[in-house]
């Protein structure tokens, strides 16, 4: 399993890049999972619906099951790592792409920059696998244009194969 975080400020293009990488890696025959870091929390069920009411009533966990999807919510009282979540819930994935995760210093990162929003690399170099930017960046790491999905997937694939 290859775990990699995509970090950068809001509106730099992380989500669109991850969507393109999911498609490219899947077409290459890899299993891809995604973990989205939600700084401000989230809900999968509108307030007042049954599953929200179960959690509000004090349930430690609840699941929602439909013919197409399964979602499991549980309270997170302890610090959980991205790697721990990946191994627990996506053990068969070849790639687990994390949107966010800047503070996880164990996970390699691709920093996404965009002119006028975020133009300087802020990741420590020992955590930085590459940079994606719509401007020329001088740094001792691979630098890709946001549209170079195939080349970014090539980098991920190469690192994945080197880990095996």
C-alpha positions as CSV (number, residue, x, y, z in Angstrom):
1,X,0.0,0.0,0.0
2,X,1.3,3.5,-0.9
3,X,0.0,6.3,1.3
4,X,0.5,9.8,0.0
5,X,-0.9,13.1,1.3
6,X,-1.9,16.0,-1.0
7,X,-1.5,19.2,0.9
8,X,-2.0,22.9,0.1
9,X,-4.2,25.8,0.8
10,X,-7.9,25.8,-0.1
11,X,-8.6,26.3,-3.8
12,X,-5.2,25.2,-5.0
13,X,-6.7,22.2,-6.9
14,X,-6.1,19.3,-4.6
15,X,-9.5,17.7,-5.1
16,X,-9.4,18.0,-8.9
17,X,-5.9,16.5,-9.0
18,X,-6.9,13.6,-6.8
19,X,-9.9,12.9,-8.9
20,X,-7.7,12.7,-12.0
21,X,-5.2,10.5,-10.3
22,X,-8.0,8.1,-9.1
23,X,-9.0,7.8,-12.7
24,X,-5.5,7.3,-14.0
25,X,-4.4,4.8,-11.4
26,X,-7.6,2.9,-11.7
27,X,-7.1,2.6,-15.5
28,X,-3.7,1.1,-14.7
29,X,-5.4,-1.6,-12.7
30,X,-4.7,-0.3,-9.2
31,X,-7.1,-0.2,-6.3
32,X,-7.4,3.4,-5.0
33,X,-8.9,4.7,-1.8
34,X,-9.1,8.3,-0.5
35,X,-9.1,9.7,3.0
36,X,-10.4,13.3,3.3
37,X,-9.1,15.3,6.3
38,X,-12.1,17.4,7.5
39,X,-10.7,20.1,9.8
40,X,-14.1,21.5,10.6
41,X,-15.9,18.1,11.0
42,X,-18.5,16.6,8.7
43,X,-21.9,14.8,8.6
44,X,-23.1,12.1,6.2
45,X,-26.7,12.3,7.3
46,X,-28.7,15.5,7.5
47,X,-29.6,16.7,11.0
48,X,-32.7,15.1,12.3
49,X,-32.4,11.9,10.2
50,X,-32.2,8.6,12.0
51,X,-28.4,8.1,11.8
52,X,-27.7,11.6,13.1
53,X,-30.1,11.0,15.9
54,X,-28.4,7.8,16.9
55,X,-25.1,9.5,17.3
56,X,-26.7,12.5,19.1
57,X,-28.3,10.0,21.5
58,X,-24.9,8.7,22.4
59,X,-24.2,5.8,20.1
60,X,-20.5,5.1,19.8
61,X,-20.9,4.2,16.2
62,X,-23.6,3.8,13.5
63,X,-23.7,2.5,10.0
64,X,-25.7,3.4,6.9
65,X,-26.2,0.7,4.3
66,X,-27.7,1.0,0.9
67,X,-27.5,-1.2,-2.2
68,X,-24.6,1.0,-3.6
69,X,-22.8,2.2,-0.5
70,X,-21.8,1.6,3.1
71,X,-20.8,4.3,5.6
72,X,-19.7,3.7,9.2
73,X,-19.4,6.5,11.6
74,X,-17.7,6.1,15.0
75,X,-16.5,8.5,17.6
76,X,-12.9,9.4,17.5
77,X,-11.8,9.9,21.1
78,X,-8.1,9.0,20.4
79,X,-5.7,10.3,17.9
80,X,-5.9,8.1,14.8
81,X,-3.2,8.2,12.1
82,X,-3.9,8.2,8.4
83,X,-1.8,5.0,8.1
84,X,-3.9,3.4,10.8
85,X,-7.1,4.3,9.1
86,X,-5.7,3.1,5.7
87,X,-4.7,-0.3,7.1
88,X,-7.9,-0.8,9.1
89,X,-10.4,0.2,6.4
90,X,-8.5,-0.1,3.0
91,X,-6.1,-3.1,3.5
92,X,-6.5,-4.2,-0.1
93,X,-5.8,-0.7,-1.6
94,X,-2.7,-0.2,-3.7
95,X,-2.9,3.5,-3.2
96,X,-4.5,5.6,-0.4
97,X,-4.6,9.2,-1.3
98,X,-5.0,11.6,1.6
99,X,-6.5,15.1,0.9
100,X,-4.9,17.1,3.7
101,X,-2.7,15.7,6.4
102,X,-0.1,18.5,6.6
103,X,0.5,17.7,10.3
104,X,1.1,14.0,9.8
105,X,4.9,14.0,9.7
106,X,5.2,10.3,8.8
107,X,3.4,10.5,5.5
108,X,5.1,11.6,2.3
109,X,3.4,14.6,0.7
110,X,2.8,16.3,-2.7
111,X,2.3,20.0,-2.1
112,X,-0.1,21.7,-4.5
113,X,0.5,25.4,-5.2
114,X,-1.5,27.9,-7.2
115,X,-0.6,31.4,-8.3
116,X,-2.3,34.0,-6.3
117,X,-3.3,31.5,-3.5
118,X,-0.3,29.7,-2.3
119,X,3.0,30.1,-4.1
120,X,5.7,28.8,-1.7
121,X,6.5,25.3,-0.5
122,X,5.9,25.0,3.2
123,X,6.4,21.2,3.7
124,X,9.6,20.0,5.2
125,X,11.8,18.6,2.4
126,X,12.2,15.3,4.2
127,X,8.4,14.8,3.8
128,X,8.0,16.3,0.3
129,X,7.8,13.8,-2.6
130,X,6.9,16.4,-5.2
131,X,5.3,19.7,-5.9
132,X,2.4,20.5,-8.3
133,X,2.3,24.1,-9.4
134,X,1.0,26.3,-12.2
135,X,4.2,28.4,-11.8
136,X,7.8,27.5,-12.2
137,X,9.2,26.4,-8.8
138,X,12.9,25.9,-8.0
139,X,13.2,23.1,-5.5
140,X,15.2,19.8,-5.2
141,X,12.1,17.7,-5.8
142,X,10.1,16.8,-8.9
143,X,7.8,19.7,-10.0
144,X,4.7,19.0,-12.1
145,X,2.1,21.2,-13.8
146,X,-1.4,20.4,-12.5
147,X,-2.4,18.9,-15.8
148,X,0.5,16.4,-15.8
149,X,-1.6,13.7,-14.3
150,X,0.1,10.8,-16.2
151,X,3.6,12.0,-15.0
152,X,2.4,12.3,-11.4
153,X,0.8,8.8,-11.6
154,X,4.1,7.6,-13.0
155,X,6.0,8.9,-9.9
156,X,3.5,7.3,-7.5
157,X,3.7,4.0,-9.4
158,X,7.5,4.1,-9.4
159,X,7.5,4.7,-5.6
160,X,4.9,2.0,-5.1
161,X,6.9,-0.5,-7.0
162,X,10.1,0.5,-5.1
163,X,8.4,-0.2,-1.7
164,X,7.4,-3.8,-2.7
